[in-house]
Amino acid sequence: MQAQLNLDEYFIDELVIRKTINYDKEKPITGDYFIDFDILRHDKNPLLFKLSMFIEFNKNDDNAPYYILLKLNGFFSYADGTDDDYIKKTIALNAPSILYGVARGIVAQVTGNCEYGKFILPAVNFVEIVKRKSEVKKLKKTTKKKEIKGL
């Protein structure tokens, strides 16, 4: 049975993996982590989507083996006949989860050839990321309304 959502293609836009000089293998790995994504729907075919993902790990140079920055794009499609309500309910969680799995593989493969060895990006709760993005969007709308009223 074919899945409703398919990853058709992906491309890396930017990949930076830099060894952390003061990494101490004897201490627990720590590091800040940021992930964001945007989803665009094709203007002529409502079953096609582009997801752009941004991942940054250890920006503040904590005790982690690497600084990692990865920007990638994934192109997704839903099977013919997929209900639009189903698409709206699933695209924001499923597509990022799939593309993040690809990102984890890319980072593991590249770091496998580095001095500190293979590094696997931590698991991510996309439900929380989607909630955060929704709250930011609501805050922006509220702020715009207040600015307009104040004119």
N, C-alpha and C positions, 0 to 999 in steps of 0.2 A: 504494500500500500504506500503510495506517495504521500509525503508530508505536505501539510497545507502551506508551510513557509519553507522556502529554499534559499540558501546562500548560493547565488549564481557565480559570483566573482568577488575578489577583494584585491586591493592594492595598498601598498605601504607608501604613504606620502613622506614620512619622516621617521627615522629611527636613530636614537642616540643612546648608546650604552657606554657609560664611563665608569671605570673602576673607582671605588671610593678609597682614597689613599689611607685614611685612618681607620679602616674597618678592622675590628678585633673579632676574630673567629671564636674566641672564648666567651664573648658576651652575647646575649640574645640579640637577634636582628630587630632593629627598630627603624622606622622611617615613615614619613608622611606619605599620603597617597591621595591622588586626585584623579577622578575619571569623569568625563563628560561626553555627551554625544548629541548629535542633531539628526533628525530623520526628515527626509524630503520625499514627498510622494510625486511620482511622475505625473506631469500635467496632462498627458494624453492616454496613459494606461494606468488606471487606479490599482492595478495589481502589482506594480513595480515601485520599489523604494530604494533610496540611497541613504545609507547610514554613515556618517562621519564620526569617528571616535577619537578622543584625545585621552591619553593615559600618561600620568607622570608619577614617578615613584622616587622618594628620597631627595626631594628638591632641597631640603634644609640640611643635607649632609649628616644624617644621623648614622647610627651604627648598622649600616646595610652594605652589602658587598658592591652594589652598583647604584648609580644614578641612571634612571631609565625614562626616556621620553619616546612615546610612540603615537604617531598619528596614522590612522588607516581608514580606508573607505570600503564598505561592503555594499554589494548590490544584491537585493533580495527580490523574490517574486512569490506571490501566492498562486496556488493552483487555480485554474479556470473554474469559475462558478463559486469561488469562496465568497461568502456573505460579507458585506461591508461592515456590519456590526461586529462580526467576529474579527475582522482585520483591525478595527479600531480598538478592540479589547486586547489584542495580542501583540501588535507590532512593537509597542514601546518596551515590552519586557523580553519578548522572544528574540527579536533581531539583535539587540545589544548583547544578550547572553550568548548567542551563537558567535558573534564577532569577537567578543571578549575571549572565548575559547580559542579562537584562531590566534589572538594576540598572545595568549599564554604560551601557545606552542612556539610562536616566533621568538619570544624572549627566551624561552628554555633552550631552544636550538642554538641561538646566537651565544648565549652565556655559557653554554656547554663547552665552548672553545676558549673561554676566558680563564684567567688565573684562579679566581675563586670558585669556579665550577658553575654548573647549571643552577639557575635561579628560576623559580616558578612564581609568577605573580600571585598574590593572595586571592582567595575567593572573594567575590563581591556580591552584595545583596542589591540587585537591580530594583527591587521594590522600593527600597529606601532612596535610591538615586532618583527614581521617577517621582517619588513624593517630594524630594528636595527641589527638583526642577519645577514641579507643579507649584510649590509654595513660592519660589522665586518669580515665576510667571504671574501669579496672583498679586504679589507685592508690587511688581512693576505696573500692573494694570491699576491697582489702587493708588499708587503714587502719581501716575499720569492723571487720573481723575481729580485728585486733590490739586494738582498743578493747574489744571484747566479751570476748576472752580475758583481758584485764587486769582485768576487773571482779571 
